[in-house]
Amino acid sequence: MLKSTNIKAALLALSCTLAVSVYAAPGTSRKIDVPAGQLTTALKTLASQSGVEFVYSTDQLEGLSTKGVRGEFTAAKAVSKLLEGTNLEVTVHESGALLIAPRSTASVPMAFLEGKVPASDGMHLAQSGPAGARDQAQAVGTETTRNEGRSTAAASAVPADDQDQEIVVTGTNIRGARNRTAPVVSIDRDAIERSGVSSFDELAQLIPQNFAGNITPLAFGSGNPFDGYNGSAFYAAGFDIRGLGEGGTLTLLNGRRVTETGHGGTVNVSLLPVSLFDRVEVLTDGSSAVYGSDAVGGVVNFITRKDFEGFQTRARYGAVTSGHRQEYQVGALGGINWGSGGAFLNVENLDRKALLHADRDFADGEQINPAATLIPEEQALSAFGSIHQNILGGLLVAVDVLYSSREATAQDDSGGDPYIGSAEEHYFAVNSRADYAFSDTWSGSVFVDYSRTDVDGEYVISGRSVYQDLLKENDSLVVETQAAGTLFRLPGGAVAAAFGGQYRQQGFMQIDTDKFTDGSIAGIYSDFDSSREAIAAYGELLVPIVGEQNSRSFVRRLDLSIAARYEDYSDFGETFNPKYGAYWQLVEGVALRGTYGTSFRAPRLYELNVSRGLYANDYPDPLLDPADQDPRLPDGRNVVLYFSGGNPDLKEETATTWTMGLELKPAAVPGMALDVTYFDISYGDRIQNVRADHALLFPEFAVLLNRNPDPVFLQNLLTQNQDIFRNFLPGDFGAFAAEDFQVFYQAGHQNLASLNVSGLDATISQAFETDAGDIDVSLNGSYLFDYIVQSTDLDTPLERVDTIYRPAALKLRGSAAWSRNGFTAFAAVNYTGNYQDNIYGVDPVGVESWMTVDLQMSYDIDDRVDLGLLRDTRLSLSLRNVLDNDPPFVNATNGIRYDSANATPLGRFFAFSITKNW
């Protein structure tokens, strides 16, 4: 134990507990080998190996894990690596002890942490008085296992090789702060690797809070009436929290906006290489007050590795046990650090073969060509480079560059005619920033972000000899300034704030050539080039009403959060959105939280500007009276005249979201954590563009149809719109008159719909440390109470939870992991509850529940086993859907016999990977 009572007082003021005695200076380099596992266990191992004292609060470390550290390091550098992914920092006491606490504004000379100065040369304890480290930690709320962060002003408190890293905190603009009021699900690198996925579209399917059904390559050719985005974006994949649809979930890269793909609906996460990312954080709460447009149902933040030193190679092979689907994946990561900065480069290549209808009996309906594609063929190449540098001691400059290219090919049937669709997509993003610490409590930042996607796709339909070529370009420029720090002190701690302004420019261009091979026009030209500008101003406060200094019975801590954002768009107007939150810790280990706010989604440039057309076509109509059957068409098909296209008068979609949560970490059960969140989303003025054939099939769209149109009205439409009229009726239909159209549909993009979603999320985890190894078990689940759809204000609201192509009410993922001496075994169970097939709106048919089991085993080869070149190597074997359970049967309109929104046809899939550190 340390002897000085003054030192003890200082440490107690930091809420820390003394550890073992000091044996060596923390600036001395030693050989360190600490395996991954519980952070408290790792620190004890490091203390034994380094001979250095660590001072920390067991409460602050409870439930935290580490990836371990191995190599020649100073104790300070080694512990900083152990703390990666947490919101803790290390500072150095003048006695040589290393203090581990929530991030502060303390200052430690970099030369000491790099081992260049002995411990006796005037080292200083982190400031611990009234304005010291404890109050700063309370002000920014850094005691968390789900978010990590520190303010720029606090960067000098960590080792030089770590201070250059930008810490990204999901759900707040106050860097270094955790907004305890916000529900966040964090998926770290270990969890991503254990899942056995090779891309983030597969990971999206495993998150219960995400509805993976419509924005996924699995929706290709599936008969899913809500997959319009996926078709327009050429087999892309995106997140869709709560099933709110394209654009309802904001996707970020290191907390920064990146441009969307296709028609501009969402970011294609298939372009993001899995090996690059440290974690994925899912904020399951509306956050337009913090981030602006699209953050209606939630935010998905992809957070890259922040630093790397050395060289690593990876290789992976996977395949289904039945069928053509195979995967080949290779990658490399290399990086260097030079004290005041660092850089690294990650490259990855992924090659996937297609899964065919012939590979799956349950998918091969009577209408489907067995050679047609169930899951498209893909090739993807990506490169990510990052460099950061401290300049003049107080200025940090960093630049990240990501480039990805992807090709996808699929074959399907269109009205009985085979066609081949292909797409080539290129994605480029540059995110740059400059941070400057004005004082110990305030810092400023400037961000400049540019990103662009180009999609060049084509369809060739042999039966009708139609050739379609589409080029879509999206680009985005964001310039933003921001200041963050502490305003003043309350009895509960210091009030933290962030203020900023943003300028955003978006562009969208489309070249659409839709014609017969003889050169005659088959469709409407939709060529256009549009852009918009937007300016925004925002502010955010975290207010600690009650903290450690003024806590009382049943009010151990009380935090309030307030955020507001104003945005003004050049093409549709302005919007203002606030958000409020509260966090109330009753006693140790028991807390309540809640949020309330409004969100919005700006109309896409495509929705505002795409060309408008008038079309004649024939579609299946389950409500067609046989007496009205046109003899020129097959039975059950009706003649429809409809408009489709853009609408320059669209307004923003709006939403109101509120949540209530309970957090339990009972002291009587160490290592246990329970989090329950109730959510309610009211989403109005939703922009609809329902296809005419789907409007005929689903009862919620019946109000949009005119089944008894006036022939005079129809004739006037045909006469006045000859320049935009296209006839897609079969060639043998012959001449037609206005009286032949039995249905008229005013399609196109309109602010029509509303959606109300409510439900319950729950996560529970338990960690054990035993002599036989470390054990971690967890369960993540989501249950929807309501998913109420209203097509227009005149329509009756309809409950659509637990119906085909909509979110199933119950989704669960439970997992268990055991690790010891470098070996890890992992198992997970995925469960989707039963629901109903109501596709024709009459006599719903039950759809069975679906359960799959995943397994993974990995072994880290290190000094314990001398295997030559295999040293510093991880070997992994994963099995997904071990039992090869088929998706439940549904009677889809196009003959496919599964629901692509709630199941995957992949089947049993195995993969072997090897990762080598050189």
N, C-alpha and C positions, 0 to 999 in steps of 0.2 A: 504494500500500500504506500502511496505517497505520504510523506510526513508533514508537509507544510499545511497548517490550518488555513492559510490564505488561499493556497491552491485549492483545498477542498471547498472553500466557500465559493470560489470562482466556478468550480466544476458543478457544484450543486445549483448555482444560479443558471447554469446551462441545462439543468435537468438531466445530468448524466450520472452514471454509476461507475465507481472505480473498478479497474480490472487488476491484472497481476502486475508485479513490480517491473521497473525498467531494467532491461539487461543490455540493451545496445541502442545506439543512436538510430533514428529512423532514416537518416541519410545514407546509411551503409548498404551497399548492394549485396544481396545474398541470393542463393539459389532457392527459388520458391516453387512449390508444387502443391497447390490446394485444389482438390477436385470440386466439381459443381455440387450444389446441394443447398442446405439451409444456411443462411448468412451467418447466424450466430455460431454454428459449428465451424464454418469456414474461417471466421475471425479467430476462434480458439486455435485452429490449426496454424494459421498465419502467425499468431503471437508466439506459438511454440517454435516455429521455424525461424522467425526473424529476431526473437528476443526483445521485441518492442511492445510497450504497453499500449493497449487500446482502451479508450474510455467511451462508454456509450450507455444508452438507456435500453434495457431489454424490451420495454414497451414499444419503442420506436422501431426496433428490428423485428418485432413479432410478425411471423408469416412471410418474411422476405427470403428470397432465394438468390443464388448467384451462379454464374456460369463457370466460376473457378478462375485460377490464374496459374501460369506455369512459365518459368524462365528465370533470368537474372534480373532482379528488380530491387530497388530500394523499398523499404516497408511502406513508405508513403505512396509510391507509385503502385505497389501491389494492392494496397487496400483501396485505392481509387478505382482500380479495375474490378475489384470485388463489388464495389458499390455501383457499378454501371447498371443502369436500368432502374435505380431507386432514386429517391429524392433526398438522399443523404450526402453529406460532404465530409471531407477529412480536413482538420486544421491541426496545427502543431503547437503544443504547449511548450513553454520555455524549459521545462524539465525534460523534454524529449518525448513525452507521451503524445499519442495521436488521438485527437478528439473526434468522435463520429457523432454528428448531430444534423438536424435539418439545416438546409443551406442558409448561410449567413453572409454578412458583408465583411467578415474578418479578413485580414491581410496577412499572407505568409510569403516571405521572400522566395522567389522561384529557385534561386541557387541552392537553398537549403533542401528543397524537395527533390532536386536533381542530384543530391549527394555531394555538392561542391563546397559546402560550408559546414564546419562542425557544429554540434548542438549548442555549444557554449557561446557562440558568437551572437548574442543579443536577440534570440528568437522571442516573439511576443505571443502571448495568449490571445485567442480570439476575444474581441470586445464583449464583455458580459454585463455591463451596467444597464441602467434604465433604457438606453437607446441601443443596446447591444444585440448580440446574436439571437438570444432567445426571443426578444420582441420582434426582430425582423422575421424570424421563422413563424411566429404567430401571425404576423401581418400578412405574409404571403401564403400561409397555410401549406407548408411543404411536407408535413408528415403523412405520407401516403405510400401505398404500394401499387396504386393503379395509374397514377400520373407521375411524371418526373419533371424536374425543372429547377432553374435558378435564374435569377435576374442577371443581366449583364454586369451589373455592379458587383455581384458576388463572385464573378468568375475568378478573381485573383486568389480565392480561398482554396482552389484546387490545384493539383499538380499541373505543370506546364503542358504536358502532353494531353491533358483533358480540358484545359480552360478554353481552348479554341472551339469547343463543340457547342453548337447551338442546341439548347435543350428545348424540346417541343412539348408543350402542355396542351392536351386536347380539352377544349371547352372553355378556354379563357385566353385573353390577349395579354394577361399579366404574366410574363415569363418568369418562371421560378415559383409560380403560385399553383396551388390546387384549389379548384372550386369544388368543395366538398358537397355542394348541393346537387351537382350534376352526376347522373348515372353513367358510368363508363365501363365497358367490357374490354379488357386488354388481353391480347393474344401475343405472347412473346415468341422469341425465336425457337425456343425448345418446343413449345406447343405447335408451332407451324411445322417443324421438322417431324414431330411425332405423328402429325396428322397424315403424313404420307402423300401430300399433294405436291404437284409440280407447278401449279399456277393458282392465282388468286380466285379465278372463277370456280375452281373446285373448293377452295377454302370457304367461299361465300355460302356454299350449300350446307356447310357444317355448323353454321352459326344460327341458333334457334331464333334470334331476334331479326334475322334477315330473311326476306322472302326471295328465294333464289330462282323463282319460276320463270319470269318473263324476260329478264335482261341476262340471257345466257345462251350459249350455242346450243344447249339442249332443247331450246324452244324452236329450233329450226325445223320447218316442215312438220310440226307436231299437231297442227290444227288448233293451237292455242290462240284464242281471239284477242289476247292482250299483249301479243309479242310484236306489235308494230315497230317498236324501237329496234328490237333485235334484227328484224329483217332489213330495216333501213340502215343499220350500222354494220351489216355484213358479219353476222355470227359473233358479234362482240359480247362482252360480259361486263356487268356492273353490279353494284350493290343496290338493294332496294329494301331499306329498313321499314318494317311494318307493312310492306306491300302497298305503299302509296303510289307506286308507279315511277316511270322515268322522270328524273329531275327532282324527285322528292327527297333524295339523299345526296348530300354534298360530299364529294371525294376530294381529299387534300393529300399533298405530298409534302411531308415535313411541315405541316401546318399552313402550307401555301396553296393557293388555287392553281389548278392546271386545266387546260382546255379539254372540252368534251370531244367525242368522236361522232361520225355519221351525221345525223340530223341535229346534233348538238344536245342530245338528251342526257348523257352521262359519260363519265370517264371510263374508257375501256381498260379494266384492270388486267386483262390478258396481256397487256403490253408491259406490265411491271414484273421484273424478274424476282422470283421468290427469294433467291439467295442473297439479294441486296439488303433485305429489310431486317431491322432489329425487332420490330413488333408492329402490330396493327391494333389501333385503338378505335373502338366503336362507341361513339356518344349517342345513346338512344334517347335523344331529347331534341326538340326543336331549338335551333340556335342561330336564327337569322340576326338577332341582336348582336351576336359576336362575329359571325362570318358573312352575313348577307344572304343573297339569293340562294335557293335550293336546299338550305338546311332546315327542311320542314320536318321530316321524320327522324333525322339524325345526321351524324357526321361520321365518315370513315376516314381515319387519318393514317396514312402509310408512312412510317418513320424509318428512314434508312439507318444503316450503321453510321456512327458519327466519326469513327477513327479506326484505323487498322494499321498494324506494323508487321511486315513479313510478307509471305507469299503462300497462297492457298489454292489448291485445285480441287475440282469436284467433278464427278461423273455419276450418271444415274441411268439405269435401264428399267423400263416397266412394260407390262403387257397384260391384257386380259387373258384369262385361262381358256376362253372360248371366243373366237372371232379374230378380226384383223387388227384391232386397236393395239398399237405399240408406241412407246415413247423412248426417245433418246435425248439426254440432256447432259451438256458439259459446260463447265464454267471455270473461271479463275478470278482471284482477288489478290491484289498486291498493293502495299502501301508503305509509306515512310513517314517518320516524324523527325523534326529538327529543332525541337524545343519551343520555338516561338510559333510553330505552325506544323502543318502536315498535309498529306495528299494521299488519295488512294484511287484505284481504278478497278471496277468490277465489270466483267463481260460474261455473257451467258448465251447459249444457243439451245433451243428446244425444238424437237421435231416429233410431231404426233401424226400417226396414221389414222385414217377414218374408221369409224364403226359403222357397219352397213345394216340395213334392215334384214338381210339374210343371216346376220349373226345372232339375231334375237327373234325367236319364234313369236313371242308375245307382241312384237312390234310390226310383224309382217301381215297387215290386213289385206283384204281382198283388193283394195284400190291401190296398193303400193307396189312399185317395182322393187323386187328383192335387192337389186343393185343400187337402190337409192341410199342416201346417207342419213344415218341417225345422228352421228356426231361428226362435224366436219374435220377434214384433214388440215393441219396447221404446221407452219414453220415460223419460228420467232427468233430474232436476234436482238440483243440489247447490250448497251454499254453505258455505264454510269461513272463519271469522274467527279471528284470533290477535292477542293483545295481551300485551306484557310490559313490566315497569317495575321499575327499581331503586329501592329505598326505603331511605333512611338509610344509603346507601353499602355495606351488606353484605347486604341482603335483596333477593332477586329474586322477584317474583311474576309468574306467567304463566298465561293461560287460553286454551285452544283450544276452539272450538265448531264442530262439523260437523253439517250437516243434509242429508239426501239423501232423495229420493222417486223411486220407480221403478214403472212400470206395464208389465206384460208380458201378451201375449195370444197364444194358440196354438190351432190346431184339429187334432184327431187323430181316429182311429178307436178305439173301445173295444169289442172283441168284435164288430166289424163295424158298430157304431153310431157315427156321427159325434158328436163332442162338442167344445165350445168351453171352454177353460180360460183364466181370466184371474186376475191378481193385482195388487194394489196394495200396495207396500211402502214404509214410512217408517222412516228411521233417524235417530237423534239421539244425539249424544255430546258430553259436556263433560269435558275433561281439564284439571285445574288443579293447580298445584304452587307451592310456596314453597321456595326454597333459601337457606341461610344459611351463610356461611363463618366457622367458629369460629376458624380459625387458617390459617396458610399451608399446612397439610397436612391439615386435616380440615374437612369440610362436612356439613351435615345437610339433609334434604329431607322434605317432607310432600306426599303426593299424594292428591287426591280425584278419582276418575273415576266418571262416571255415563254409561251408554249404554242405549239401548232400540231395539228393532225391533218394528214392528207389520206383520203380513202379513194382508191380507184377500183371500182367494181363493175362487173359485167354479168349479164345473164344471156344465155343462148337457149331459146325454146325451139326445139326441132320441129314439133308438130305444126306449129303456126308460123314457123320461120321468122320469129321475132327476135331481134337483137337489141339489147338494151345496154347502154354504157353510161355509167354514173361516176362523176368525180365530185367529191365533197371536200372542202377545206375549211377547217375551223382554226382560228388563231385568237390569242388573248394576250394583252399587255396590261400589267398591273404595276403601278408605282404607288408606294405607300410610305408614309412616315408615321412614327410611333414613339411615344415616350411612356415610360413605366417607372414606378417607384412608390414611395410612401408619402402620404400627405401630412398626417398628424397622428398623435397617439390618443387612444381611448383607454379607459381602465382595463379593457380586455386585450389591448395590444395596439399595434400601429395599423392604420388604414392604408391599404395598398390600392393603387389606381393605374389605369392605362388609358391613354387618349391617343387618337390617331385620325388621320385623313387618308383617303384612298382615291386614286383615279384608275378607272378600268376601261379598256377599249376592247371590244369584241368584233370579230369579223366572221362572216360565213359566205362561202361561194359554192355554187352548184352548177355543174354542166351535165345536163340530162339529155342524152340522145336515145330516143325510144322510137324505133322504126322497123319496118319490114326490110328484109334483106334486099328487096328490089329497089329500096330507097324511099318508098312511100311511108308516110307517117303513121305510126300505130297508136301513139299516145300524145299527151300534151307536153310540149317543151317546157321544162321548169328551170331554165337557165336564169340565174340571178346572182348578184354580188351585193351583199348588204353589210352594214356595220352599225354599231351603236357605241355610245360613250356613257359612262356613269361616274358620278362622284359620290363619295360617301364620307360621313363623319361619324365617329363612334366614341363611346366612353364606357368605362367599366370600373366598378368599385368592389372591393372585398372588405367588409367591415366586421371586425371582431368585437362584438358587444360584450361577451363574457369570455375570459380566457383564464389562464392558470392563476393570475394574480387576484382576480375577483370572482373566482368560481364559488358556487354555493350548492347546497343540496338540490339535486335533480336539475341543476343547470351547470354542468361542468364546463360546457363550452357552448357558445351561441354565435354563429356567424351569419351575416347577411351578404348577399351578392346582388348587385344592380348593374344591368348593362342596357345600353340603348344604341340604336344605329339609325341614321337617316341616309337614304339613298335617293338620288335624282337621276333618272334615265333620260336620254335624249329622244327616245322613240315612244315611250308610253307613260311617262309621268314619274311621280315620286312616291316614296313609302317610308313609314317610320315604324320601327319595331322595338319594343322594350322586352326585357326579361328580368324576373325577380326570383331569388332563391333564398332558402334558409336552411341552416344546419344546426341541429340542437342535440348535443350530447348530454343525455340525462345523467348517466353514471359511466364509469369506466367500462367500455365494451358494449354500450348500448346507445344508439343514436338514431334520430329521425331527421329526414331531409325532405325538401319539396321545392318544386320550381313551377313558375307560371310565365308564359310568354307568348308572343305572336311571331309568326314566321311568314315568309312569302317565297314565291318562285316567279321570276320574271319570264314573260313569254319568250320562247326561243325565236331567234331570227328566222329560222325555217318556218315556224308556225305563223309568223307575221307576213312572210313574203313569198312563200311557195306559190307557184302558178295555180290558178283556179280552173277546173274543167267540169264539163257536163258529160256524163257517161250513160250508155245503155248496156245492160248486161243481164245474164240470167243466173239465179242462185237458188240453192235448196231453201224451201220454205215449209216448215212443219205445219204451219197454220193454213196452208193453201187448201181451199175447198176443191176436191176432185172435179166438181162440176165446172169450176173455173179454169181447169188445166188447159193451157195452150197446147194443141196437138203437135205443134212443131218442136216442142221441148220434151225431154224425158220427164217421166212422172215425178212429181214433187218439186219441180223447178219452176220458178216464177220469173216474170219479166219486170225489171226494175230500172227506173230512171233516177239518177242521183247526181248531185253536185259534190265536188271534193276540192280541197285546196286550202290556201292560207286565208288569213283574216287580219288586216292591218288595224282593226279596232279592238283587238284583244286587250284585256287588262291583266294585271298580275293575279296569280292564285294566292289565296291567303289561308292561314291556319292559326288556330289557337291550341296550345299544348300545355298540359299541366301534369305533373308527376308527384307522387308521394312515395317515400322510401324508408325502409327500416334496415339498419346495419347492426349485426350482433357479432361480437368477438368475446365470448364468455371466458372469463379468467379461469373458471373451473375446468375448461376444456382447451388447453393450450394448442395452438395451431389451427383452431377451427374458426371459420368465417362464414357468416350468412348474410346475404343481401337480397332484399325483396323490394321490388318497385312496381307500383301501380301507375299506368299511363293512360291518358285520354287525349285523343287528337281529333279536332274538328277541322276538316280540310274543305274549304269552299272555293267556288269559282274555278273549279278544275277545268282545264282545257281538254276537251274531248275531240277526237277524230275517229269515231267508230266506223269501221268498214261496213259497207252495206250488207255483205253476206252475214256478218256477225250480228248486225242489228236485227236480222230476220230470225236468228237462232236463239237469242238470249232475251228473256222477258223483261229485264231491266231497261232494255233499249226500245221496247215496243212503242213508247210514247213518241219516239223520234220519227216514226214511220207514218205516212199517209197512205192507208190501204184503199181509199176510195178517192183518188185524185180526179179533179175536174179536167176532162179532155181538152177543154178550151185553154185552161191554164197551162197544161203540158205543151200544147201546140205553140203557144206564145213563147214558152221557154225554148223550144227547139228552133223556132224561127229567129229569136233574138240572140241565140248563142251558137250559131253555126260555126263560128271561128274557133270555139273551144269545145265543140261536140265531138265525141269519139264513140263509135259503135263497136262493142265487143260481143254482140250476139253471135251465135254460131253461124257459119257461112250458109247453111241450108235453111236458116230461118226465113230468109227472103225479105221482101219489103214489109215495112211496118207502118202503122199509124199511131197517133197519140192514144187512141182508145185501147191499144194493145198493152200499154203499161198499167199493170194492176197495183204497183207500189211506186210512190215517189218518196225520196229521202233527201232531206237538206243536210248533207254531210259537210265535212270541212271542219276546220279548227274553230271551236267555239267555247266560251266560258259557260259550260252547262252543268257540270256534275258537282256533287258534294260527296264526301266520304267521312264517316265517323268510325274511328277505331279506338277500342279500349282493351286493356288486358293487364296481365301480370307477368313480370319477369322475376326469376329467382335463380340465384347461384349460391351454392354451398360447397365449401372445400374444407378438407382436413389434412393436415400434414403430421406425419409421425417420424420420429427419429428413433430407430431401434438398433440393436446390435446386429441384426440381420440386414440392415440397410435402411434407406430413407423411402418412405411410402407417402404418396400424395394421391388423394381421391377427390373428385369434384363432380358436380352435377350442375349443368346450365340448362334452364328450361324457359319456355315462353308459352303462355296460354292467352288466347284472344277471347274476350267476352263478346265483342261485337266487331263486325266489319260491315257497316251499313252503307249501302250504295244508293244514291238518288241521282238518276240520269239528268233530270231537269227539275226546276221548281214546281212544275205541274205534276210530276211523277210521284208515286208512292214510294217512300223509302223501303228498301228490301234488304233483309239480312242475308249476307253472302259469305259469312264465315263458314268454314267446313263445306265448301262446294267446289266443284271441279274448276281448276285453273285459278282459284283464289287461295288465300292462305288457309292451311289447316289450323284448327284451334290450338292443338297441342303439338309442340315440338320439343324434344329433349336430346341432350347429349351428355352422357355420363362417361367418366374416364377414371382410370387408375394407373399409376406409374410406380414402379419399384426400381431403385437404383442402388448399386453397391460396387465399389472398386472398378468404376468405369463401365459397368454393364447396366443397361436400362431395359426394362420390359414395360410395354405400354399396351393398354387395351381400352377401347372406346365402344360405346353402344349408341347408335343414332335411332331415334324413334319419331315417327310421324303418325299422329292419331287417325282414326277412321273418319270419313266424311261422306258426302253424297255427290253423285253424278246427276246434275240437273240441267244438262246442256240443252235439252229441248223444252225445259220449263214445265214438263208434265211427268208425273209418276217417277220421281227421283229414285235412282238405284244406289244402293250402298256401295261404298269403296272401302276396302279393308285397310287396316293400319299396316304400316311398313316398318320393319326393323332391320338394321344392318349392324354388323360387328366388324371393327377394324382392329388390327394388331400391328405392333411395331417392336422390333428388337434392335438395339444398337450396342456397340462396344467401342470404347475409346482406348486405343493402344498407346500406352505411355511407358515410362521407365520401369513399371512393374513387370513388363514383359519385353525381352529383347528380341525383336523380330526384324531388325535391320531397317530396310526402307519403309516398313510398315509402321515404324515409330511415329508418333504424333498423327495417327490416322484414326478416323471414325468409320466404322462399317455399320451399315443399317439395312435392315430388311423390313419392308412394310407390306401388309396385306389389307386391302380394303374390301368390304363386303365378303368377309371370309366364307360365309355360308352360301354365297351366290344366290341371295334371295331376289326373285324377280319383282319388279314393281307391281302394285295392285292393278287389276284389270279395270279399264274404263272403256266406254264405247265412243271414242272420238269420231268427229265427223269425217275425217279423211282416212279412216281405217287403222290409224295407229292406236294401239290398245293400252296405252299408259298415259298418265297425266304428267307432262313434262314440267309442270310448275311445282310439283311436289315429289317428284321421284326422278331418278336417273336410270337410263338403260345400260350403264357401263358394265354392271355385273362384277364378278370377282376380278380383282386387279392386284398384281404383285409388283413390287419395285425393289431393286437393290441399288444402293448408293455407296460411294466411297469418297471421303473427304480427307485430303492430305495437307498438313501444314509443313512447309519446307523450311 
